[in-house]
Every structure is written in C-alpha cells, then in structure tokens.
C-alpha cells in the first residue's frame, strides 16, 4: 500500500526530521511512503504542489501530520484526498509515539 505524507513544511525548520519520523513509522509498517519533505529546497509553493499532487493521486492513502491545518498546501491536499476518495489518516500524538486514526 502506498501512503503520501502531508503536513506543515513552510516555516518549520524541523520539517525534515518530523516527516522522516512519520516516514519511518509507515515504512516499518510495510507501506511504500511518498514523502514530499525529501524534495530539494528553493522552489515556489506552486512548484512543490505541481510535484506533490501527482504523488498524492498515486497513493492509496494519505496521512496528515498533527500540524497539517497550519499549512495552506496541506489543507489543499486534504481537500484533494477527500475528493479523490483516498483513505485519510490523522496522525496524533508526539512524533516519538505516533497514533494513526482513520477519518470517517
């Protein structure tokens, strides 16, 4: 199963560590992880989204990190996930103790 990770990147100096923790969690659980935090720095938000949206559509499910509501890009990804009928998971808890809850 392929899973796309979504959460706040812009303005978060620790985003790579945060996404890597989530990626490890899902990888260890047997998922193929699509992680937008591994993209190179220096592009515009629109350029990132032009890469991220196809990854999201290729995924079977999308996992939203706890801070996703503070990111305009992640909010758009949430809307697209629902529109496309993807399984959507909310990650809660601290990153050292992830808890995954499926949205209804």
C-alpha positions, -999 to 999 in steps of 0.1 A, spaced: 0 0 0 13 34 -9 9 63 15 15 100 10 26 122 39 11 157 44 19 184 69 34 218 75 67 224 58 70 261 51 82 280 82 90 248 101 128 245 105 124 209 117 101 197 90 126 171 75 130 154 109 93 154 115 85 139 81 113 114 84 99 101 117 65 96 101 81 80 70 100 55 92 68 47 111 49 38 79 78 22 62 83 -1 92 46 -10 89 51 -21 53 39 10 34 56 25 4 60 61 16 58 91 -6 75 119 13 73 155 0 99 166 26 127 149 6 123 174 -23 151 199 -28 148 234 -13 145 265 -35 112 261 -54 80 281 -51 50 267 -33 33 262 -67 62 242 -80 61 220 -50 24 214 -54 29 205 -91 51 176 -78 31 168 -47 -4 165 -62 6 136 -86 23 118 -57 -9 122 -37 -31 108 -65 -7 79 -69 -11 70 -32 -37 46 -18 -39 67 14 -28 100 28 -15 105 64 -18 140 78 7 151 105 -6 169 135 2 204 122 -14 200 88 -42 225 95 -15 252 98 -4 247 61 -23 260 32 -7 233 9 -17 205 33 -53 219 35 -54 217 -3 -41 182 -1 -67 173 24 -95 185 1 -80 166 -28 -77 135 -7 -114 136 1 -124 145 -34 -104 115 -48 -118 91 -22 -85 83 -6 -82 67 28 -73 96 50 -54 92 83 -48 117 110 -16 113 129 -19 124 165 4 123 195 40 132 197 62 121 168 80 96 191 46 80 198 26 82 166 -11 72 167 -30 68 134 -67 74 132 -88 69 101 -111 97 92 -148 87 87 
